[in-house]
Amino acid sequence: MCGIVGYIGKKNATPILMDGLKRLEYRGYDSAGVAILSNGSVKVAKEPGKLSKLESTLADQPLAGNVGIAHTRWATHGLPNKVNAHPHTDNSGRLALIHNGIIENYQAIRARLSESGYVFSTDTDTEALVNLISEFYQNEHSLDEAVRSALSQVEGTFGIIVISRDDPDTLVAARRGSPLVVGVGQDEFVIASDVSAIISHTKNVTYLDDNEVAVVHRSGMAIKTIDNLQVNKKVEKISFDLDKIEKSGYDHFMLKEIMEQPQTIEDAMRGRLIAEEGTVHLGGIRHEIDSLLYAPRILFSACGTSWHAALIGEYMLEELVRTSVEVEYASEFRYRDPVLDRGSVMFVISQSGETADTLAAMREAKRKGSKVLGICNVVGSTIARDSDAGIYLHAGPEIGVASTKAFTSQVTVLSLLSLLLARMRTMGASRGAEIIREMQSLPEKVRQILQGHAEIKKIAEEYCESQNFLYLGRGYNFPVALEGALKLKEISYIHAEGYPAAEMKHGPIALIDENMPVVCIATKDSIYEKVTSNIEEVRARRGRIIAIATEGDEEIKQRADHVIYVPRTLEFLTPILTIIPLQLLAYDIAVLRGCDVDQPRNLAKSVTVE
């Protein structure tokens, strides 16, 4: 959620840290700060608001030094103001710390330290942690000993970097539940919460696991556990280039990522389709196929957009594989003591692979003895490392906070999984080959939809001042209605709700009048007639209808105020197409309303706190 960057080397740290924070702006934040070791002291600059404000402060009062840390904060404890912004220093001013996560027992720590004479000036949990480290550091511990001793008393989650004026050649970083990666350069190290802040300096990285502490000197690095056990870590190569995290001429990352979907859908299928056999190869789960085939029940656990993809996966697996599937909100799963049958398999889905609630659900399922498989986008993420097996999306970095290409990649991967298991059950090779041919045509069909962007923008112009939207869909397109509504509310701040179309008459129909835009997903499928009946119910209340329909459907024009056409495809693949115009509609409305599309208020890209 928050952005973390640390640097130690021979260069001036400040511009490197600020560049790193700019790379992490997409994660969402409300204040920013930097701390530099300079001339034997810790110098701190921090400001509420955007990075530009911090840049102005640094222009007026430059900070220079070869060691430093920087942070963009997403407020959890205390208002987003200058006092609560990171970095935080201890009472003596010799330590500075940046922190992502939540220290759950900070009040108890704070109370004990107050009795020892420590004074607190912020509302944050982080200030308790830096002073706890300071207390251990006073007893002639080395910096890393003090950090490990303090963290052994901490409950909660953290990704931290600590610097000390008394040990100017050392950075100490540690994680539990919040990602940290160490970039290994030539006579320098860059530590960050995301590789996007590192890639312009080095492609060689080491990912910290939970309860690991990296002690980084100018000349090298050692990694230990909090219990002081030595850990041998391999150095890996970042697999993408810097241009993947640039806008490439687009006005916003979100638009770039919407437009990339023909390629990312193709990449999700690349090397996985076996056309001549009408089946699929998913190497990441090949050793778990029997677990899936014989599981009494398959569960999906996810949050937000990933939860919507999981709903589509449920429909796919139940139709094609004829197996029992359940979809759980990860945020609720571990708190309701779920019943897990022996042999059940859970898939956890997360773009970042670091979503706190999803990680907690994964660990709860493993604790109860279930096999847990991951579907995620980020190589080296916690889900990728801690799940029993998994499937990568290969969507490339997704910078826009509102997920777009990751969603269609998730649905694509779920369709591959469904086809693989169906072929191993009862589906014949000819039917499998037919599905593969249709899947191979999806990227071009998405391109066709994207070419109609100008027409969608005209619709956005007509409805950009609306205060409420209703999204309706049935079958496979009900989750698409949920996702379309989520995209609109995330980036335009318009109230929007998604419903199964038939549920409209059980309450939401009371909202419909001539001022209510209603987006109806009405593709030519097995329940087309039912959806058109629901559209008539909206028309009877004078609702304004925006229909997503199948190419060649002239009948729908008689029922809708606006029609956006998508190419025909197999019914279970329609969500990959029908979501595209809804992404564009949300984007255009948000731009017309002057909203910050890539960094919507109150939201963060990777939700690493509960």
C-alpha positions in Angstrom: 0.0 0.0 0.0 2.6 2.6 1.1 5.7 3.1 -1.0 9.1 2.3 0.6 12.5 3.1 -0.9 15.9 2.9 0.6 19.4 3.6 -0.9 23.0 3.0 0.1 25.9 3.5 -2.2 28.2 6.2 -3.6 25.7 8.4 -5.3 23.5 11.2 -3.8 20.6 9.3 -2.4 17.9 12.0 -2.6 17.3 12.0 -6.4 17.3 8.2 -6.4 14.8 8.1 -3.5 12.5 10.7 -5.1 12.6 8.9 -8.5 11.7 5.7 -6.6 8.7 7.4 -4.9 7.5 8.6 -8.2 7.5 5.0 -9.5 5.4 4.0 -6.5 2.8 6.8 -6.7 0.4 4.4 -8.3 0.1 2.5 -5.0 -1.9 5.4 -3.4 -0.7 7.8 -0.8 -1.6 11.0 1.1 1.8 12.2 2.4 5.5 11.7 1.6 8.9 12.1 3.2 12.6 11.5 3.0 15.4 11.0 5.6 19.1 11.3 4.6 22.2 10.6 6.7 24.2 13.9 6.2 27.2 15.1 8.1 26.7 12.8 11.0 23.0 13.5 11.5 19.6 12.4 10.3 17.9 15.1 8.1 14.2 14.7 7.5 11.8 16.4 5.1 8.2 15.5 4.8 4.9 17.0 3.6 1.2 16.0 3.3 -0.3 15.8 -0.2 1.4 14.9 -3.5 5.1 14.4 -4.1 5.3 17.7 -5.9 5.0 19.4 -2.5 7.9 17.4 -1.1 9.9 18.3 -4.2 9.3 22.0 -3.6 10.5 21.6 0.0 13.6 19.8 -1.1 14.3 22.4 -3.8 14.3 25.1 -1.1 16.1 23.0 1.5 18.2 20.4 -0.4 19.3 17.2 1.4 22.4 15.3 0.2 24.0 12.1 1.4 24.8 8.6 0.3 22.4 6.8 2.5 18.7 7.5 2.9 15.1 6.3 3.1 11.9 7.6 1.6 8.2 6.9 2.0 4.7 7.6 0.6 2.1 7.1 3.3 -1.5 5.8 3.1 -2.9 6.8 6.4 -4.0 4.1 8.9 -3.3 5.7 12.3 -3.7 9.4 12.5 -4.6 12.1 9.9 -2.6 12.5 6.7 -0.6 15.5 7.9 3.0 16.5 8.2 3.4 15.3 11.8 2.1 11.8 11.0 4.0 11.5 7.7 7.0 9.1 7.5 9.9 8.9 8.1 9.6 8.9 11.9 12.6 9.5 14.2 13.2 8.3 17.8 13.3 10.7 20.7 17.1 11.0 20.4 17.0 11.9 16.7 19.6 9.3 15.8 17.2 6.8 14.2 14.8 7.2 11.3 12.3 4.6 10.1 9.8 4.1 7.4 7.0 1.5 7.8 4.3 -0.2 5.8 1.8 -2.3 7.7 0.1 -2.1 11.1 1.7 -2.6 14.5 -1.3 -4.1 16.3 0.1 -3.9 19.9 1.5 -0.4 19.4 -0.6 1.0 22.2 0.9 -1.4 24.8 4.4 -0.6 23.5 3.7 3.1 23.6 2.4 2.9 27.2 5.4 1.0 28.4 7.8 3.4 26.7 6.0 6.4 28.1 6.6 5.1 31.6 10.3 5.0 30.7 10.3 8.6 29.7 9.7 8.4 26.0 7.6 11.2 24.5 5.3 10.7 21.5 4.2 13.5 19.2 2.3 11.6 16.5 -0.8 9.5 16.3 1.0 6.7 14.5 1.8 3.1 15.4 5.2 3.6 13.6 6.5 6.0 16.2 6.1 3.4 18.9 8.2 1.0 16.8 11.1 3.4 16.1 11.3 4.2 19.8 11.2 0.5 20.7 14.2 -0.1 18.4 15.8 2.9 20.1 15.4 1.4 23.5 17.2 -1.7 22.5 19.8 0.3 20.6 20.8 2.1 23.8 22.0 -1.1 25.3 25.1 -1.2 23.0 23.3 -3.5 20.5 24.3 -3.2 16.9 21.5 -1.6 14.7 20.4 -5.0 13.3 20.4 -6.6 16.8 18.2 -3.7 18.0 15.8 -4.1 15.1 15.5 -7.9 15.5 15.0 -7.5 19.3 12.3 -5.0 18.8 10.5 -6.9 16.1 10.4 -10.0 18.3 8.0 -8.0 20.5 5.8 -6.7 17.7 2.4 -8.1 16.7 1.1 -7.2 13.3 2.5 -6.6 9.9 5.5 -4.5 8.7 7.8 -3.7 5.9 10.5 -1.4 7.4 13.8 0.2 6.6 15.9 1.8 9.5 18.9 4.1 9.3 21.1 5.4 12.2 23.5 8.3 12.4 25.7 6.1 14.6 26.0 3.4 11.9 26.1 5.4 8.7 27.2 2.5 6.5 24.1 0.3 7.2 20.5 0.0 6.2 18.4 -2.6 8.0 15.2 -3.8 6.3 12.7 -6.3 7.6 9.3 -7.7 6.5 6.3 -9.5 7.8 3.2 -9.4 5.6 4.4 -6.3 3.6 6.6 -6.8 0.6 10.2 -5.7 0.4 12.7 -6.4 -2.4 16.4 -5.6 -2.4 18.0 -4.5 -5.6 21.7 -5.5 -5.9 23.6 -3.0 -8.0 27.3 -2.1 -8.7 28.6 -0.9 -5.3 25.0 0.1 -4.3 21.7 -1.3 -3.0 18.2 -0.1 -3.5 15.5 -1.5 -1.3 11.8 -1.0 -2.1 8.3 -2.3 -1.7 8.0 -2.8 -5.4 10.5 -3.6 -8.2 9.2 -0.6 -10.2 11.3 1.6 -7.9 14.4 -0.5 -8.5 14.4 -1.4 -12.2 16.1 1.9 -13.4 19.1 1.0 -11.3 19.4 -2.8 -11.5 17.6 -5.9 -12.6 19.2 -8.1 -10.0 16.9 -8.5 -7.0 16.4 -10.6 -3.8 12.9 -10.9 -2.3 12.6 -10.9 1.4 10.3 -13.5 3.0 8.3 -13.0 6.2 10.3 -12.6 9.4 13.5 -11.9 7.4 15.9 -9.1 8.1 18.3 -7.7 5.5 21.4 -6.0 6.9 22.8 -4.0 4.0 26.2 -2.4 3.9 27.9 -0.5 1.1 30.1 -3.6 0.5 27.5 -6.4 0.8 24.4 -7.8 2.4 23.5 -10.4 4.9 20.0 -11.8 5.5 18.9 -13.3 8.7 15.7 -14.3 10.4 14.3 -12.2 13.3 15.7 -15.1 15.5 19.2 -14.5 14.0 19.4 -17.5 11.8 21.4 -17.0 8.6 19.4 -17.2 5.4 20.9 -17.9 1.9 18.9 -16.1 -0.8 19.2 -16.3 -4.5 19.5 -13.2 -6.7 16.8 -13.1 -9.4 16.4 -11.1 -12.6 13.5 -8.8 -13.1 11.8 -10.0 -16.2 10.3 -6.7 -17.6 11.9 -3.5 -19.0 11.5 0.1 -17.8 9.1 0.9 -20.7 6.5 -1.4 -19.2 6.0 1.1 -16.4 6.0 4.2 -18.6 2.8 5.8 -20.1 4.2 5.4 -23.6 2.3 8.4 -24.9 -1.0 7.7 -23.2 -2.6 10.3 -21.0 -3.0 7.8 -18.2 -1.7 4.4 -17.2 -5.2 3.1 -17.0 -5.9 3.9 -20.6 -2.6 2.3 -21.6 -3.5 -0.8 -19.7 -6.9 -1.0 -21.2 -5.4 -0.7 -24.7 -2.8 -3.4 -23.9 -5.4 -6.1 -23.3 -5.2 -7.7 -26.8 -1.6 -8.4 -26.0 -2.0 -9.4 -22.3 -4.8 -11.8 -23.1 -2.6 -13.4 -25.8 0.3 -13.5 -23.3 -1.9 -15.3 -20.7 -2.5 -18.0 -23.3 1.0 -18.0 -24.8 2.6 -21.5 -24.8 -0.4 -22.9 -22.9 -2.7 -24.0 -25.7 -2.3 -27.4 -27.3 -4.5 -26.9 -30.3 -4.0 -30.3 -31.9 -5.2 -32.0 -28.8 -7.8 -29.5 -27.8 -6.4 -29.0 -24.4 -4.1 -26.8 -22.3 -0.8 -27.0 -20.6 -0.4 -25.2 -17.2 3.0 -26.1 -16.0 2.7 -24.3 -12.7 0.0 -26.7 -11.4 0.8 -29.9 -13.3 1.7 -31.7 -10.1 -1.7 -30.8 -8.6 -4.0 -31.9 -11.4 -5.1 -35.0 -9.5 -5.9 -32.8 -6.4 -8.2 -30.7 -8.5 -9.8 -33.6 -10.4 -10.7 -35.4 -7.2 -11.4 -32.5 -4.9 -14.9 -32.7 -3.4 -15.0 -28.9 -3.6 -12.9 -26.2 -5.1 -12.9 -22.8 -3.4 -11.8 -19.4 -4.7 -10.8 -16.6 -2.3 -10.1 -13.1 -3.4 -11.0 -9.4 -3.0 -12.4 -6.7 -5.2 -11.8 -7.1 -8.9 -10.2 -10.5 -8.3 -13.3 -11.6 -6.5 -15.4 -10.8 -9.6 -13.0 -12.8 -11.7 -13.4 -15.7 -9.2 -17.2 -15.6 -9.7 -16.7 -16.1 -13.4 -14.3 -18.9 -12.7 -17.0 -20.5 -10.5 -19.5 -20.4 -13.4 -16.9 -21.8 -15.8 -15.8 -24.7 -13.7 -19.3 -25.7 -12.7 -20.5 -25.7 -16.3 -17.5 -27.2 -18.0 -16.1 -29.5 -15.3 -19.3 -30.2 -13.3 -17.5 -29.8 -10.0 -18.7 -28.0 -6.9 -17.2 -24.5 -6.5 -17.5 -21.8 -3.9 -16.3 -18.2 -3.9 -15.3 -16.5 -0.7 -14.4 -12.9 0.2 -10.9 -13.3 1.5 -11.6 -10.6 4.1 -14.4 -12.7 5.6 -12.9 -16.2 5.1 -10.7 -16.5 8.2 -13.1 -14.9 10.6 -16.0 -17.2 10.2 -14.3 -20.6 10.9 -15.1 -22.0 7.4 -15.7 -25.7 6.9 -13.1 -27.2 4.6 -13.7 -30.8 3.5 -10.8 -33.1 3.4 -9.2 -32.9 0.0 -10.7 -29.5 -0.9 -8.5 -27.2 -2.9 -8.5 -23.4 -2.6 -7.4 -21.0 -5.3 -6.3 -17.5 -4.1 -6.4 -14.8 -6.7 -4.5 -11.5 -6.4 -3.0 -9.2 -9.0 -0.1 -8.1 -6.7 0.2 -11.4 -4.8 0.5 -9.3 -1.7 -3.2 -8.5 -0.8 -3.3 -8.8 3.0 -6.8 -10.3 3.3 -6.0 -12.9 0.6 -2.8 -13.9 2.2 -4.6 -14.4 5.5 -7.2 -16.6 3.8 -4.4 -18.6 2.2 -2.7 -19.2 5.5 -6.0 -20.1 7.2 -6.8 -22.7 4.5 -3.3 -24.1 4.7 -3.6 -24.3 8.5 -6.8 -26.3 8.1 -5.0 -28.7 5.8 -6.2 -27.6 2.4 -4.1 -27.5 -0.7 -3.8 -23.8 -1.8 -3.0 -22.8 -5.3 -2.3 -19.2 -6.5 -3.3 -17.1 -9.4 -1.3 -13.9 -9.5 0.6 -11.5 -11.7 3.8 -10.6 -9.8 6.7 -13.0 -9.9 8.3 -13.3 -6.5 5.2 -12.1 -4.6 4.2 -13.7 -1.4 1.4 -15.7 -2.9 3.7 -16.9 -5.7 6.2 -18.1 -3.1 3.9 -19.5 -0.3 1.2 -21.2 -2.3 1.6 -24.9 -3.1 1.5 -24.3 -6.8 0.0 -21.7 -9.1 -0.5 -19.9 -12.4 1.0 -16.6 -13.5 -1.0 -14.1 -15.4 1.9 -12.7 -17.4 0.0 -9.4 -17.8 3.1 -7.3 -17.0 3.1 -4.5 -14.4 -0.3 -2.9 -13.8 0.2 0.7 -12.6 -3.3 2.1 -12.6 -5.0 1.6 -9.3 -8.2 0.4 -11.0 -7.4 -3.0 -12.3 -8.2 -3.6 -16.0 -5.8 -5.9 -17.9 -5.3 -8.1 -14.8 -9.0 -8.8 -14.7 -9.2 -10.0 -18.3 -6.0 -12.0 -17.8 -7.5 -13.6 -14.7 -10.6 -14.6 -16.6 -8.5 -15.9 -19.4 -6.4 -18.0 -17.0 -9.6 -19.3 -15.4 -10.9 -20.3 -18.8 -7.7 -22.2 -19.5 -8.0 -24.0 -16.1 -11.6 -24.9 -16.9 -10.8 -26.3 -20.3 -7.9 -28.3 -18.9 -10.0 -30.0 -16.3 -12.9 -30.5 -18.6 -10.8 -32.3 -21.1 -9.5 -34.6 -18.4 -13.1 -35.3 -17.3 -15.7 -35.7 -20.1 -15.1 -33.1 -22.8 -14.0 -34.5 -26.2 -11.0 -33.3 -28.2 -13.2 -31.8 -31.0 -15.0 -29.6 -28.5 -11.7 -28.6 -26.9 -10.3 -27.7 -30.2 -13.4 -25.5 -31.0 -12.9 -23.7 -27.7 -9.2 -23.1 -28.4 -9.9 -21.7 -31.8 -12.3 -19.2 -30.2 -9.9 -18.3 -27.5 -7.2 -17.6 -30.1 -9.6 -15.1 -31.7 -10.2 -13.2 -28.5 -7.3 -10.7 -28.8 -8.5 -9.6 -32.3 -12.1 -9.2 -31.0 -10.9 -7.1 -28.1 -9.0 -4.9 -30.7 -12.3 -4.4 -32.5 -14.0 -3.2 -29.4 -11.2 -0.8 -28.6 -11.5 0.7 -32.0 -14.9 1.9 -31.0 -13.6 4.0 -28.2 -14.8 7.3 -29.8 -18.4 6.2 -29.7 -18.1 5.2 -26.1 -16.7 8.6 -25.3 -19.8 10.2 -26.8 -22.0 8.2 -24.4 -19.7 9.2 -21.5 -20.2 12.9 -22.4 -24.0 12.5 -22.1 -23.9 10.8 -18.7 -20.8 12.2 -17.0 -22.8 14.4 -14.7 -25.1 11.6 -13.4 -24.9 10.8 -9.7 -26.0 7.2 -9.9 -25.6 4.2 -12.2 -27.2 0.7 -12.2 -25.4 -2.2 -13.9 -27.4 -5.3 -14.8 -26.3 -8.7 -16.1 -27.2 -12.3 -15.9 -25.3 -15.6 -15.9 -21.6 -15.0 -16.9 -22.3 -11.3 -17.2 -23.6 -10.7 -13.7 -20.0 -10.6 -12.4 -19.2 -8.3 -15.3 -22.0 -5.9 -14.1 -20.4 -5.9 -10.6 -16.9 -5.2 -12.1 -18.3 -2.5 -14.4 -19.9 -0.7 -11.5 -16.8 -1.1 -9.4 -14.7 0.5 -12.1 -17.0 3.5 -12.3 -17.2 4.1 -8.6 -13.4 3.6 -8.1 -12.3 6.3 -10.5 -15.3 8.7 -11.1 -16.7 8.7 -7.5 -20.2 8.1 -9.0 -22.4 5.8 -6.9 -22.9 2.7 -9.0 -24.3 -0.8 -8.2 -24.2 -4.1 -10.0 -27.1 -6.5 -9.8 -28.3 -9.7 -11.4 -30.9 -8.3 -13.8 -33.7 -10.4 -12.4 -33.0 -9.1 -8.9 -33.7 -5.6 -10.0 -37.4 -6.0 -9.2 -36.6 -7.0 -5.7 -35.6 -3.5 -4.6 -33.4 -1.5 -7.0 -36.3 -0.9 -9.4 -37.5 1.7 -6.9 -34.5 3.9 -7.9 -35.2 3.9 -11.6 -36.5 7.1 -13.2 -35.7 9.3 -16.2 -32.4 10.4 -14.5 -31.0 6.9 -13.9 -28.6 5.5 -16.4 -28.9 1.7 -16.5 -26.1 -0.4 -18.2 -27.6 -3.7 -19.4 -25.3 -6.5 -20.6 -27.5 -8.2 -23.1 -25.4 -10.4 -25.3 -27.0 -13.1 -27.5 -26.7 -16.1 -25.2 -28.9 -18.7 -23.5 -30.7 -16.1 -21.4 -30.9 -13.3 -23.9 -34.8 -13.2 -23.8 -34.8 -13.0 -20.0 -32.4 -10.0 -20.1 -34.5 -8.2 -22.7 -37.5 -8.7 -20.5 -35.6 -7.0 -17.7 -34.7 -4.2 -20.0 -38.4 -3.6 -20.8 -39.0 -3.3 -17.0 -36.4 -0.5 -17.0 -38.0 1.2 -20.0 -41.4 1.1 -18.4 -39.9 3.3 -15.6 -38.2 5.6 -18.1 -34.7 4.6 -17.2 -32.0 5.5 -19.7 -30.6 2.2 -21.1 -27.0 1.7 -22.3 -26.9 -1.8 -23.7 -23.8 -4.0 -24.3 -25.0 -6.3 -27.2 -23.7 -8.8 -29.7 -22.8 -7.6 -33.2 -25.7 -7.9 -35.6 -28.4 -7.6 -32.9 -30.7 -5.0 -34.5 -33.6 -5.8 -32.1 -31.8 -4.3 -29.1 -31.8 -0.9 -30.8 -35.6 -0.7 -30.2 -35.1 -1.2 -26.5 -32.0 0.9 -25.6 -31.0 4.5 -25.8 -27.5 3.5 -26.7 -25.9 0.3 -27.9 -22.3 -0.7 -27.7 -21.6 -3.8 -29.7 -19.1 -6.6 -29.0 -18.2 -9.5 -31.3 -19.9 -12.9 -30.8 -18.1 -15.5 -28.9 -18.7 -18.6 -26.8 -21.0 -17.9 -23.8 -18.4 -18.6 -21.1 -15.9 -16.3 -22.8 -18.2 -13.3 -23.1 -16.9 -11.6 -19.9 -13.5 -11.0 -21.6 -15.3 -9.0 -24.2 -18.2 -7.3 -22.4 -16.0 -5.8 -19.7 -13.9 -3.8 -22.3 -16.6 -1.2 -23.1 -17.4 -0.8 -19.4 -13.7 -0.1 -18.6 -13.6 2.5 -21.3 -16.9 4.1 -20.2 -15.7 4.4 -16.6 -12.4 5.9 -17.8 -14.0 8.4 -20.1 -16.5 9.5 -17.5 -13.8 9.9 -14.9 -11.6 12.0 -17.2 -14.6 14.2 -18.1 -15.3 14.8 -14.4 -11.6 15.8 -13.9 -10.8 12.9 -11.6 -7.3 11.6 -10.9 -7.8 8.4 -12.9 -4.6 6.6 -12.0 -4.6 7.5 -8.3 -8.2 7.7 -7.2 -8.8 9.2 -3.7 -8.6 6.9 -0.7 -7.5 3.9 -2.8 -4.2 2.0 -3.1 -3.0 -0.5 -5.7 -1.8 -3.1 -3.3 -3.9 -3.4 -0.2 -1.4 -4.7 2.3 -3.3 -3.9 5.5 -6.6 -5.2 6.7 
